[in-house]
Amino acid sequence: MLIYKIFTQRISTGVALFGLGVLLALVAELPYGGWYQLPILSIVWWLLRNEMSQTTKQYFAYGLIFGLGYFLIGLWWLYISMHDVGGMNPILSAIAVLLLSLYMASYFCAATFSIRYFKQSQIAGLLLASSWVVAEYLRGYIFTGFPWMGLAENQFTGPFSLIAPVFGGLACTFLVVWASWEILQIRTHPIKRAVMLLATIALIQFTGKISYTKPFGEPISVRLIQGNFEQSLKFNPQAISQQIDFYVSEIEKQSANLIIIPETAFPWPQNNLPSGLLNYLQNYSNTSLSNLLLGLVGEVPSDQGLQYTNRAIGLSPNTAPYQYDKVHLVPFGEFIPPGFHWFIKAFNVPLSDFARGSFDQKPFSIERKNQASVNAAITICYEDVFGSELASRIKHNKEPVHLLVNMTNLAWFGQSQAPTQQLRLSQLRSLETGLPALRATNTGITAVLGSDGKLLQNLPEFTQATLAAKIQPYSGQTPYVRWGNLPILSLSVALLIWGFIRHRRF
């Protein structure tokens, strides 16, 4: 009877943790989802704290189950790209999503071990938060990194997002984990914990009133063209011609300071595009005084001959063409990690091994008649996930950056939550840098964001339309752009070292 009771208790705890992971992923899509994170995480910490007597393997399993529930819900749309679009075997596609989710969950699991290790510490909440920050940082760098579905981007609708311009998204993560632990302690020290929580939230809100960037010149007119072409059409020669004709026609309908089409909107390699197409668009730029950003497939020389790149071409009036090649590539989608070519053979999609662009590419200069040019930092799709890389580019650019531009094609992921997830990431990037942003996408979400990350205008998903708007450029650098992740990582590592020393001493 005792064995049965212990066995059923372990199962129920595992089911509860899995369900809380699922719930944590689901509330991210709700208004004020960042607030809902706090009580959910508090319950997770309570369950894990109650299981501290379990063996190391059992405790590891509990943490892994929680993370698995979170990432399976958050990343299920990868199945669409592999099976529905890529034609990969459904079982193999499901296994791939499961394995990736398990790998992501292992970082969560490692972070939760601080609850067990520092169980007697008076600063257990700070140590748990520090562990989580270090785990999230490593998740964003090991094997080129995959920091998607972190806790920080969900804080855009929560209480701690306004710390992002100062210390970045990892600081949001630190405060979420610490605050959720403090909520758990309210029953034992109600006044002390409540005052600490309320004072911290109030301080963050006050800090958010400080502006580190300021308007630069006059607003510019923009047109963001959303083609809404299915991904399957990207490899159909006849459909490719129709897509090119559509985008050229839309570009010519009305001039603007800046006209953007999405990532790989021209899906053919640059040298295979219709003869004279880019020259024709350059002439249009010259006569209309419009700056154009075009997503296409580039080509660069390599040891094996020509290699493809995910490229943005910029055309400005009477100026040499601008070129940006994507730097941070998607594992398996855009480059093949060593030893995994067998996997790509099952993933029946061409152009899956791209070359990387250099990190020090300059921003795109948007020319304006009788006014100073506006410089835009370009990111292509997945690059919007890496806030520290974008901040570093802005800091080290010789020319100041006034605007962020993200060119994206999320048709790979169908009608899933992937577009809203990336929108939140873009909002966090604007908040961290204090710069407005433009998102030009194939199927959505095409949007204009303010320098505070707030959504100013957007197009409905899965519609063929053009968003015409005005956007105010900004100048200046936030503390996060200047310092990056160094302050929050230094604090987290210092706290963990202190925690380990005190633990060994006592």
C-alpha positions as a printed NumPy array, in Angstrom:
array([[  0.   ,   0.   ,   0.   ],
       [  2.828,   2.411,   0.844],
       [  4.599,   1.608,  -2.436],
       [  1.357,   2.239,  -4.356],
       [  0.854,   5.56 ,  -2.569],
       [  4.391,   6.719,  -3.347],
       [  4.06 ,   5.602,  -6.977],
       [  0.734,   7.388,  -7.545],
       [  2.02 ,  10.52 ,  -5.815],
       [  4.983,  10.661,  -8.174],
       [  2.722,  10.23 , -11.188],
       [  0.334,  12.953, -10.017],
       [  3.233,  15.352,  -9.383],
       [  4.622,  14.656, -12.851],
       [  1.221,  15.186, -14.483],
       [  0.741,  18.434, -12.555],
       [  4.158,  19.74 , -13.603],
       [  3.549,  18.809, -17.232],
       [  0.154,  20.524, -17.105],
       [  1.677,  23.665, -15.556],
       [  4.276,  23.738, -18.339],
       [  1.481,  23.545, -20.894],
       [ -0.472,  26.261, -19.081],
       [  2.585,  28.528, -18.881],
       [  2.983,  28.295, -22.665],
       [ -0.718,  28.898, -23.309],
       [ -1.095,  32.012, -21.135],
       [  1.702,  33.67 , -23.116],
       [ -0.848,  34.199, -25.895],
       [ -3.307,  35.989, -23.578],
       [ -3.556,  39.69 , -22.74 ],
       [ -1.581,  40.286, -19.525],
       [  0.023,  36.867, -20.007],
       [  3.183,  38.154, -18.327],
       [  1.236,  38.624, -15.095],
       [ -0.192,  35.093, -15.266],
       [  3.35 ,  33.722, -15.403],
       [  3.931,  34.625, -11.751],
       [  1.325,  32.439,  -9.979],
       [  1.929,  29.535, -12.37 ],
       [  5.658,  29.541, -11.68 ],
       [  4.977,  29.864,  -7.949],
       [  2.991,  26.62 ,  -8.053],
       [  5.822,  24.956,  -9.995],
       [  8.351,  25.984,  -7.326],
       [  5.995,  24.738,  -4.593],
       [  5.674,  21.301,  -6.218],
       [  9.401,  21.003,  -6.814],
       [ 10.219,  22.106,  -3.275],
       [  7.932,  19.389,  -1.936],
       [  9.892,  16.788,  -3.926],
       [ 13.362,  17.683,  -2.625],
       [ 13.609,  14.343,  -0.8  ],
       [ 13.558,  12.457,  -4.099],
       [ 16.74 ,  11.097,  -5.675],
       [ 18.688,  13.248,  -8.093],
       [ 17.344,  11.287, -11.084],
       [ 13.753,  11.6  ,  -9.912],
       [ 14.122,  15.333,  -9.291],
       [ 15.732,  15.748, -12.699],
       [ 12.756,  13.966, -14.264],
       [ 10.289,  16.357, -12.583],
       [ 12.088,  19.413, -13.93 ],
       [ 12.324,  17.859, -17.378],
       [  8.602,  17.047, -17.433],
       [  7.707,  20.648, -16.608],
       [  9.936,  21.991, -19.39 ],
       [  8.681,  19.389, -21.842],
       [  5.068,  20.485, -21.357],
       [  6.116,  24.098, -21.94 ],
       [  8.131,  23.555, -25.112],
       [  5.887,  20.985, -26.748],
       [  3.073,  23.551, -26.763],
       [  5.36 ,  26.456, -27.597],
       [  7.21 ,  24.759, -30.472],
       [  4.636,  22.384, -31.974],
       [  4.48 ,  24.539, -35.126],
       [  7.856,  23.116, -36.165],
       [  5.902,  19.979, -37.076],
       [  4.078,  22.034, -39.722],
       [  7.323,  23.128, -41.37 ],
       [  8.805,  19.638, -41.35 ],
       [  5.754,  17.569, -42.301],
       [  3.152,  19.805, -43.942],
       [  5.611,  21.959, -45.902],
       [  8.81 ,  19.897, -45.987],
       [  7.14 ,  16.552, -46.712],
       [  9.018,  14.805, -43.92 ],
       [  7.674,  11.544, -42.491],
       [  5.039,  12.386, -39.81 ],
       [  6.558,  10.077, -37.2  ],
       [ 10.048,  11.44 , -37.81 ],
       [  8.675,  15.002, -37.69 ],
       [  6.956,  14.356, -34.351],
       [ 10.1  ,  12.745, -32.94 ],
       [ 12.178,  15.743, -34.055],
       [  9.855,  18.179, -32.23 ],
       [  9.894,  15.946, -29.145],
       [ 13.694,  15.729, -29.092],
       [ 14.111,  19.467, -29.537],
       [ 11.587,  20.093, -26.752],
       [ 13.458,  17.695, -24.471],
       [ 16.722,  19.455, -25.241],
       [ 15.188,  22.862, -24.482],
       [ 13.568,  21.465, -21.324],
       [ 16.953,  20.308, -20.049],
       [ 17.967,  23.968, -19.53 ],
       [ 14.843,  24.619, -17.472],
       [ 15.536,  21.443, -15.535],
       [ 19.123,  22.456, -14.776],
       [ 17.931,  25.814, -13.471],
       [ 15.363,  24.27 , -11.113],
       [ 18.091,  22.222,  -9.409],
       [ 19.005,  25.339,  -7.428],
       [ 15.77 ,  24.839,  -5.435],
       [ 17.11 ,  21.511,  -4.236],
       [ 20.702,  22.593,  -3.811],
       [ 20.058,  25.893,  -2.   ],
       [ 16.966,  24.761,  -0.076],
       [ 18.131,  26.28 ,   3.24 ],
       [ 19.369,  29.578,   1.831],
       [ 17.707,  32.842,   2.827],
       [ 18.244,  34.097,  -0.718],
       [ 16.968,  30.985,  -2.481],
       [ 14.789,  33.12 ,  -4.76 ],
       [ 17.749,  35.174,  -5.961],
       [ 19.791,  32.026,  -6.531],
       [ 16.961,  30.381,  -8.476],
       [ 16.649,  33.526, -10.611],
       [ 20.405,  33.58 , -11.187],
       [ 20.391,  29.923, -12.226],
       [ 17.575,  30.618, -14.656],
       [ 19.418,  33.578, -16.216],
       [ 22.583,  31.541, -16.743],
       [ 20.575,  28.651, -18.229],
       [ 18.708,  30.985, -20.599],
       [ 21.966,  32.634, -21.647],
       [ 23.541,  29.267, -22.447],
       [ 20.413,  28.165, -24.303],
       [ 20.907,  31.161, -26.577],
       [ 24.526,  30.295, -27.449],
       [ 25.259,  26.562, -27.27 ],
       [ 25.085,  24.945, -30.751],
       [ 24.477,  28.472, -32.215],
       [ 21.595,  28.943, -29.757],
       [ 17.826,  28.586, -29.782],
       [ 16.436,  30.99 , -27.137],
       [ 12.886,  30.937, -28.516],
       [ 10.092,  30.798, -25.924],
       [ 12.031,  32.411, -23.103],
       [ 10.198,  33.981, -20.185],
       [ 11.354,  37.513, -21.101],
       [  9.329,  38.161, -24.259],
       [  6.117,  37.247, -22.444],
       [  6.878,  40.009, -19.962],
       [  5.98 ,  42.588, -22.585],
       [  2.477,  42.157, -21.158],
       [  3.744,  41.772, -17.603],
       [  5.137,  43.907, -14.764],
       [  8.869,  43.714, -15.538],
       [  9.278,  44.577, -19.222],
       [ 10.346,  48.168, -18.525],
       [ 13.69 ,  47.   , -17.138],
       [ 14.624,  45.792, -20.658],
       [ 16.104,  49.12 , -21.912],
       [ 18.5  ,  49.083, -18.963],
       [ 19.511,  45.448, -18.476],
       [ 17.791,  43.553, -21.31 ],
       [ 15.474,  40.591, -21.569],
       [ 17.528,  38.434, -19.196],
       [ 16.828,  40.967, -16.443],
       [ 13.098,  40.5  , -17.107],
       [ 13.657,  36.764, -16.716],
       [ 15.547,  37.291, -13.448],
       [ 12.733,  39.367, -11.954],
       [  9.968,  36.987, -13.099],
       [ 11.613,  33.993, -11.439],
       [ 12.548,  35.915,  -8.285],
       [  9.059,  37.454,  -7.929],
       [  7.297,  34.12 ,  -8.419],
       [  9.474,  32.636,  -5.659],
       [  8.684,  35.553,  -3.361],
       [  4.946,  35.026,  -3.939],
       [  5.442,  31.503,  -2.615],
       [  6.993,  32.943,   0.581],
       [  4.172,  35.405,   1.302],
       [  2.334,  32.976,   3.571],
       [  5.318,  32.818,   5.972],
       [  6.375,  36.497,   5.811],
       [  3.348,  38.27 ,   4.335],
       [  4.215,  41.912,   5.039],
       [  7.93 ,  41.693,   4.253],
       [  7.475,  39.764,   0.977],
       [  4.502,  41.841,  -0.193],
       [  6.359,  45.11 ,   0.43 ],
       [  9.43 ,  43.836,  -1.438],
       [  7.326,  42.747,  -4.422],
       [  5.277,  45.928,  -4.625],
       [  8.327,  48.146,  -4.159],
       [ 10.19 ,  46.317,  -6.939],
       [  7.276,  46.584,  -9.363],
       [  6.841,  50.288,  -8.523],
       [ 10.565,  50.935,  -9.036],
       [ 10.494,  49.174, -12.417],
       [  7.497,  51.257, -13.495],
       [  9.293,  54.443, -12.435],
       [ 12.456,  53.387, -14.289],
       [ 10.336,  52.857, -17.396],
       [  9.497,  56.568, -17.474],
       [ 13.102,  57.374, -18.391],
       [ 13.676,  57.733, -22.136],
       [ 17.146,  56.937, -23.466],
       [ 16.481,  57.729, -27.127],
       [ 14.821,  60.717, -28.771],
       [ 13.058,  61.495, -32.072],
       [ 15.365,  62.06 , -35.032],
       [ 14.203,  64.345, -37.834],
       [ 10.774,  64.046, -39.416],
       [  8.699,  60.825, -39.654],
       [  9.232,  58.774, -42.808],
       [  6.525,  57.208, -44.964],
       [  6.654,  53.429, -45.276],
       [  4.804,  50.737, -47.229],
       [  5.039,  47.135, -46.021],
       [  3.804,  44.613, -48.611],
       [  2.344,  41.35 , -47.302],
       [  2.042,  38.878, -50.206],
       [  0.426,  35.965, -48.338],
       [  1.851,  33.264, -50.634],
       [  1.813,  29.656, -49.445],
       [  5.234,  28.179, -48.807],
       [  4.616,  25.379, -51.309],
       [  4.501,  28.023, -54.073],
       [  8.054,  29.119, -53.296],
       [  9.383,  26.158, -55.305],
       [  6.965,  26.33 , -58.251],
       [  8.564,  28.195, -61.227],
       [  5.241,  29.465, -62.567],
       [  4.119,  30.611, -59.109],
       [  7.48 ,  32.307, -58.531],
       [  6.944,  34.45 , -61.621],
       [  3.481,  35.399, -60.371],
       [  4.905,  36.379, -56.972],
       [  7.591,  38.566, -58.549],
       [  4.986,  40.256, -60.762],
       [  2.761,  40.878, -57.731],
       [  5.488,  42.504, -55.659],
       [  6.754,  44.665, -58.527],
       [  3.183,  45.801, -59.232],
       [  2.59 ,  46.65 , -55.564],
       [  5.891,  48.515, -55.295],
       [  4.939,  50.707, -58.255],
       [  1.452,  51.579, -56.976],
       [  2.631,  54.345, -54.666],
       [  5.945,  55.91 , -53.725],
       [  7.184,  56.145, -50.13 ],
       [ 10.385,  56.9  , -48.284],
       [ 10.741,  53.175, -47.665],
       [  9.012,  50.2  , -49.342],
       [  9.718,  46.706, -47.991],
       [  8.819,  43.255, -49.266],
       [  9.332,  40.164, -47.054],
       [ 12.139,  37.659, -46.632],
       [ 12.732,  35.703, -49.895],
       [  9.735,  37.4  , -51.507],
       [ 11.76 ,  36.879, -54.713],
       [ 12.458,  33.164, -54.109],
       [ 14.855,  32.618, -57.013],
       [ 18.637,  33.063, -56.645],
       [ 19.613,  36.621, -57.487],
       [ 21.445,  35.702, -60.703],
       [ 18.394,  33.765, -61.941],
       [ 15.911,  36.597, -61.5  ],
       [ 14.211,  37.906, -64.654],
       [ 16.689,  39.824, -66.774],
       [ 16.82 ,  43.485, -65.863],
       [ 14.466,  43.18 , -62.859],
       [ 16.772,  44.82 , -60.315],
       [ 17.808,  47.504, -62.811],
       [ 14.131,  48.209, -63.466],
       [ 13.477,  48.605, -59.728],
       [ 16.569,  50.769, -59.347],
       [ 15.206,  53.077, -62.05 ],
       [ 11.885,  53.185, -60.199],
       [ 13.75 ,  54.145, -57.037],
       [ 15.57 ,  56.916, -58.892],
       [ 12.419,  58.428, -60.376],
       [ 10.058,  57.978, -57.411],
       [ 12.7  ,  58.813, -54.743],
       [ 11.638,  55.655, -52.916],
       [ 14.047,  53.429, -50.997],
       [ 13.353,  49.716, -51.555],
       [ 14.229,  46.686, -49.425],
       [ 13.854,  43.379, -51.275],
       [ 14.06 ,  39.879, -49.793],
       [ 15.679,  37.35 , -52.121],
       [ 18.157,  34.473, -52.341],
       [ 21.722,  35.699, -52.755],
       [ 24.811,  33.924, -53.993],
       [ 28.41 ,  34.112, -52.78 ],
       [ 31.551,  32.267, -53.929],
       [ 32.782,  29.401, -51.748],
       [ 35.233,  26.489, -51.944],
       [ 32.459,  24.374, -53.494],
       [ 31.487,  27.063, -56.016],
       [ 28.506,  29.334, -55.427],
       [ 26.651,  29.107, -52.119],
       [ 23.254,  30.601, -51.321],
       [ 22.546,  33.31 , -48.738],
       [ 19.349,  34.667, -47.24 ],
       [ 19.677,  38.234, -48.506],
       [ 18.115,  41.673, -48.374],
       [ 18.901,  44.047, -51.25 ],
       [ 18.457,  47.768, -50.679],
       [ 17.887,  50.16 , -53.578],
       [ 18.103,  53.911, -52.944],
       [ 17.795,  56.841, -55.389],
       [ 20.973,  57.271, -57.459],
       [ 22.994,  55.194, -54.976],
       [ 24.871,  51.915, -55.286],
       [ 22.778,  48.894, -54.135],
       [ 22.943,  47.89 , -50.466],
       [ 23.327,  44.241, -49.459],
       [ 22.701,  42.428, -46.186],
       [ 23.238,  38.676, -45.814],
       [ 21.66 ,  36.921, -42.852],
       [ 24.208,  36.201, -40.126],
       [ 22.446,  33.983, -37.588],
       [ 21.104,  31.012, -39.522],
       [ 18.442,  28.52 , -38.441],
       [ 19.928,  25.084, -37.642],
       [ 18.623,  22.493, -40.134],
       [ 16.446,  25.075, -41.879],
       [ 19.31 ,  27.199, -43.26 ],
       [ 22.467,  25.354, -42.396],
       [ 23.305,  21.733, -41.681],
       [ 25.177,  21.102, -38.417],
       [ 28.107,  18.685, -38.822],
       [ 26.972,  15.059, -38.762],
       [ 23.326,  15.782, -39.578],
       [ 23.231,  15.614, -43.383],
       [ 21.196,  12.4  , -43.105],
       [ 18.464,  14.421, -41.413],
       [ 18.268,  16.971, -44.23 ],
       [ 17.842,  14.205, -46.81 ],
       [ 14.546,  13.361, -45.095],
       [ 13.632,  17.068, -44.994],
       [ 12.752,  17.529, -48.655],
       [ 13.313,  21.285, -49.011],
       [ 15.908,  22.955, -51.297],
       [ 18.284,  25.742, -50.244],
       [ 18.858,  24.32 , -46.781],
       [ 22.588,  25.016, -46.407],
       [ 23.189,  28.758, -46.657],
       [ 26.341,  30.826, -46.204],
       [ 26.533,  33.295, -43.312],
       [ 26.916,  37.025, -43.717],
       [ 29.56 ,  38.919, -41.751],
       [ 28.663,  40.349, -38.354],
       [ 29.873,  43.872, -39.128],
       [ 27.504,  44.656, -42.01 ],
       [ 26.497,  48.304, -42.028],
       [ 22.897,  49.517, -41.666],
       [ 20.722,  50.42 , -44.659],
       [ 20.669,  54.157, -45.33 ],
       [ 17.202,  55.503, -46.188],
       [ 17.796,  58.575, -48.322],
       [ 15.448,  61.578, -47.998],
       [ 15.361,  64.709, -50.125],
       [ 16.829,  67.721, -48.302],
       [ 16.938,  65.766, -44.996],
       [ 19.442,  63.61 , -43.165],
       [ 19.318,  59.95 , -44.081],
       [ 17.801,  57.411, -41.67 ],
       [ 19.839,  54.296, -40.902],
       [ 18.019,  50.998, -40.413],
       [ 19.473,  47.876, -38.788],
       [ 18.25 ,  44.883, -40.799],
       [ 17.389,  41.496, -39.327],
       [ 15.96 ,  38.572, -41.244],
       [ 13.392,  36.392, -39.459],
       [ 15.144,  34.29 , -36.79 ],
       [ 17.776,  36.967, -36.079],
       [ 15.156,  38.953, -34.172],
       [ 15.447,  36.358, -31.383],
       [ 18.991,  37.368, -30.41 ],
       [ 18.738,  40.649, -28.545],
       [ 22.367,  40.853, -27.431],
       [ 23.624,  40.344, -30.996],
       [ 21.393,  43.13 , -32.305],
       [ 22.454,  45.436, -29.457],
       [ 26.111,  44.716, -30.175],
       [ 25.652,  45.485, -33.873],
       [ 24.012,  48.82 , -33.044],
       [ 26.74 ,  49.694, -30.547],
       [ 29.642,  48.898, -32.872],
       [ 28.227,  50.306, -36.101],
       [ 30.205,  53.326, -37.287],
       [ 26.931,  54.972, -38.293],
       [ 24.095,  55.597, -35.802],
       [ 21.008,  53.393, -36.104],
       [ 17.569,  55.045, -36.059],
       [ 15.216,  52.209, -36.959],
       [ 14.901,  48.407, -36.844],
       [ 13.64 ,  46.426, -39.84 ],
       [ 12.757,  42.735, -39.682],
       [ 11.964,  40.865, -42.914],
       [ 10.227,  37.561, -42.27 ],
       [  8.49 ,  34.639, -43.948],
       [  6.504,  32.535, -41.477],
       [  4.463,  30.693, -44.108],
       [  6.551,  27.685, -43.036],
       [  4.51 ,  27.439, -39.838],
       [  0.917,  27.741, -41.045],
       [ -1.848,  28.976, -38.775],
       [  0.016,  28.61 , -35.495],
       [  1.145,  30.918, -32.701],
       [  4.621,  31.344, -34.258],
       [  3.791,  34.82 , -35.72 ],
       [  2.534,  36.175, -32.385],
       [  5.564,  34.719, -30.629],
       [  7.913,  36.51 , -33.007],
       [  5.913,  39.722, -32.726],
       [  6.547,  39.703, -28.963],
       [ 10.251,  39.151, -29.652],
       [ 10.271,  42.164, -31.979],
       [  8.518,  44.231, -29.338],
       [ 11.171,  43.257, -26.797],
       [ 13.932,  44.203, -29.255],
       [ 12.421,  47.689, -29.706],
       [ 12.113,  48.084, -25.949],
       [ 15.72 ,  46.989, -25.381],
       [ 17.124,  49.347, -28.017],
       [ 14.671,  52.242, -27.684],
       [ 14.159,  52.177, -31.462],
       [ 10.968,  51.823, -33.52 ],
       [ 10.627,  48.765, -35.745],
       [  9.066,  47.686, -39.023],
       [  8.049,  44.085, -39.629],
       [  7.497,  43.097, -43.274],
       [  6.184,  39.542, -43.475],
       [  4.726,  37.172, -46.059],
       [  1.726,  35.885, -44.081],
       [  1.885,  38.022, -40.929],
       [  2.251,  39.701, -38.591],
       [  3.226,  42.75 , -40.679],
       [  3.447,  45.623, -38.207],
       [  4.782,  49.011, -37.151],
       [  6.158,  49.218, -33.603],
       [  6.986,  52.303, -31.555],
       [ 10.286,  52.913, -29.783],
       [  8.648,  51.454, -26.654],
       [  7.682,  48.285, -28.52 ],
       [  3.977,  49.083, -28.584],
       [  2.015,  47.933, -31.616],
       [  1.048,  51.027, -33.63 ],
       [ -0.366,  49.457, -36.792],
       [ -0.602,  45.973, -38.26 ],
       [ -2.216,  43.909, -41.009],
       [ -4.446,  40.887, -40.347],
       [ -2.671,  37.57 , -40.805],
       [ -3.122,  35.543, -44.003],
       [ -4.328,  38.482, -46.081],
       [ -2.754,  39.984, -49.177],
       [ -2.429,  43.669, -48.41 ],
       [ -0.083,  46.614, -48.01 ],
       [  0.383,  48.563, -44.803],
       [  0.991,  52.269, -45.44 ],
       [  2.149,  54.227, -42.408],
       [  4.483,  56.87 , -41.049],
       [  7.133,  56.061, -38.488],
       [  9.26 ,  58.389, -36.374],
       [ 12.997,  57.506, -36.389],
       [ 14.889,  57.773, -33.079],
       [ 18.5  ,  58.388, -32.147],
       [ 20.572,  57.464, -29.125],
       [ 21.52 ,  54.289, -27.285],
       [ 19.923,  52.621, -24.288],
       [ 22.066,  51.313, -21.404],
       [ 21.39 ,  47.793, -22.695],
       [ 22.861,  48.645, -26.101],
       [ 25.973,  50.014, -24.374],
       [ 26.376,  47.267, -21.752],
       [ 24.616,  44.238, -23.224],
       [ 24.084,  41.26 , -20.907],
       [ 27.242,  41.895, -18.878],
       [ 25.56 ,  43.475, -15.795],
       [ 22.825,  40.851, -15.328],
       [ 25.183,  37.954, -16.077],
       [ 27.792,  39.337, -13.673],
       [ 25.184,  39.699, -10.932],
       [ 23.826,  36.192, -11.539],
       [ 27.24 ,  34.515, -11.575],
       [ 28.343,  36.441,  -8.46 ],
       [ 25.206,  35.383,  -6.58 ],
       [ 25.693,  31.747,  -7.582],
       [ 29.351,  31.756,  -6.516],
       [ 28.364,  33.278,  -3.179],
       [ 25.569,  30.726,  -2.809],
       [ 27.903,  27.803,  -3.489],
       [ 30.498,  29.113,  -1.015],
       [ 27.91 ,  29.557,   1.742],
       [ 26.388,  26.157,   0.996],
       [ 29.75 ,  24.375,   1.313],
       [ 30.599,  26.29 ,   4.492],
       [ 27.361,  25.359,   6.257]])
